[in-house]
Amino acid sequence: MDPAVLAQVLQPLQHLSQNNHIPRLLVGLNVADDATIYQLNDEQAIINTLDFFTPVVDDPYEYGAIAAANAMSDVFAMGGEVLFALNVAGFPGAMDPAVISEVFRGGAEKVIEAGAIIAGGHTVQDDEPKYGLAVTGLVHPQKFFTKGGAQPGDVLALTKPLGTGAISTALKQDKAQPAHVTEMVAWMKTLNRNAAKVAHETGGIKAVTDVTGFGLLGHGAEMARAGGAQFQLEWRKIPLMTGALDYIQAHILPGGTFNNKLFYEKGVSFSANLTEAQQLVLWDAQTSGGLLMAIPADKVGRFEAACKKYNQPAWIIGRVAAGTGIVVKD
């Protein structure tokens, strides 16, 4: 959903949430974050999230796997592990049941990869296919991550390259090179589970979010605002998927990218040397993107060692400073 529209429709719910405080609800609508956290006892808190979308690739199995990885990502972004998930789906009545079965199989096998299981779900008839998961996870009530907490001096790291919005749009227009699609699918299917393990093992990391529909700058802006700090990004250090910038230069990108720019651009400034395409790729609406995290400067060595241990790619893309908003340097 357009971030401006989403902000508008959530206002009544946020007002009700603020006026009906539940002490054990550690993260809810009163503070915008990636998932809800409800404390069960001194050692356990439940994480709940839900996500679904229309196909971003042609292969039904890959679509199911990507949708599942994307839905579970919010649990990992909060520092938790997935317990189980429920299918949430809508398919046209005339769709081949074998195709639907492949979507479900892709999702189920990705959930098993995360150490969890599909425990049920709900499916309705719909004109356009939609699939995703309602996910339940578990985290220690003193050890979860939120969007807030970034401190001046922290280093910013990203665990997946950008470009899924542009490449998937090129695929829908039959303009994407097969090699670019293969690379994109591999990244979208990659779980953020190891990235969350790296963050825990590093220690001292409090501020984490996953980069999805609002793009790097949209999610980064929310994270900077929640921490009361400024994010300073270096464009040349930000990883891009092969072909992403080329498609954007050819004006192939999803409508959500422009919505992100319109809603968040007041708090973002760019170096004058950056082209329009270079700016737009940072707004690109992602699917199943990586984790963006703020790492205390004295923990960077431990972070890099943990990345090596878990075979987790990561790129240092900037730092946190005093101030507000986001500054993108060339």
Phi, psi and omega in degrees: 000144174310127183301329178291317178294317180300316179299322181291313185288338181275348183305312179299322180292320179295322178297317179294321180296318181293329182271356180227064186292133176244114187306323183280351176277095187287325177223121180218206183289341181293337176231117183295123178210188188279334182203169177267141177233128180235123183283130177267316181202192184292341185247346188224140172223142180271136172252132177232138177206164179212137178206139175205157179200172178283165185301138175249351176222167184277325184286124184296323178296313180297322177301314180297318181294318180295315181298321179292315179300319180296316182293319181288341184303326181295326177295316179293324179295336177267000177090013184258180173243147181281133175267306179200169180217158176242136175291139172234116190210153172218131182222149176299145181299331182273359182292140178300123179304330179296325178292316179298319179300322179292323176299312180296321180295317178300317178294316183296317181292328177290323177294319177298321177301329180279002180084021184231194185211149169281122186252001181158204178156189180212133181232137177234166175274134183213154182291328181238135181301139175216137180209145176184198185222147161263122191242136174244128180232177182226141179209155174288135184295349177251004188231020179270160178261154171224178176288333181276167174110353177295136183240145174309134184102339176296156176255141182259129180235147178234139188254000173217149176286163180267159172135359184295326180296312181293316183290319179293327176292319176299323178297317179297331180266008181058035180241004183271138174286136182307321181296324179292321179294317180300316178297315180300313181299318180300317179292318182294329179280346182287125179289151174270015182297312180293326178298321178292322177297320177300316181297317179296315184292329178297317181081147177083353180276126180242327187256116181215145170211161174258144185267108182230236192299333181272002178075172181301315184286326178293309179291325177296321179296319178296320180292318178296316180296318181296330180268353182064040184220176178250138174259127178248111184256147176250112188304318185293343180264354183276123184284140178235145173289149181301126177095342185302312182293325178297318180294320179294321176298333177270012178064034175252105180196155184287156178299330180299332179297317179291323177299319178299315181299313182298323185279323189254351192294337181299334181259012184235134175235146183241151169300142180295344182278349183276134180284169178300318180296319179296325176288316185295327181296336178280342174268349189307126180290116185266155170240127179052050179281184183274184176267138171254124183223150177259120186250126175306139186304325182281359180252002185298320179298317178294322178299314181295323178293321179292322176300318179295319180299316184264006182054045184256114175296146176200147180233130173280116189245358181169198182212168179257137180226170174291144180129203180222164174073201181230136174243125179251116179264162179273000000 
